[in-house]
Amino acid sequence: MTKRGDSPTIKWEDIDHRGDSVHDYPTYIKHWEVAKPWGWEIRILTETGLHIFNCKWKDYKRPGLLKEERCPHN
C-alpha cells in the first residue's frame, strides 16, 4: 500500500497485462499537440512519416470554442 501523496510504481512486466503499449521512433524529428473539442491530437513526425494519436475523453468535451487551428511550424 502506498502512503498518501505517493504515486504507485508501475512495473514494466505489468504493462502488457493492462493493455498499454510502448512504441519506439528511432527516426524521430519533432512532435506537437493540437487541442480538439474531444481531447488532444498528438502528432509525431519521423523520417518515415507522420504518426497521429487521437486522445479522446470518454465523457467530456471542451466547454468553449477553440481558436482556429494554425500550422505548428509558424
Beta strands, then each sheet from edge to edge (+ up, - down):
strand 1: 28-36
strand 2: 39-46
strand 3: 49-56
sheet 1: 1+ 2- 3+
end
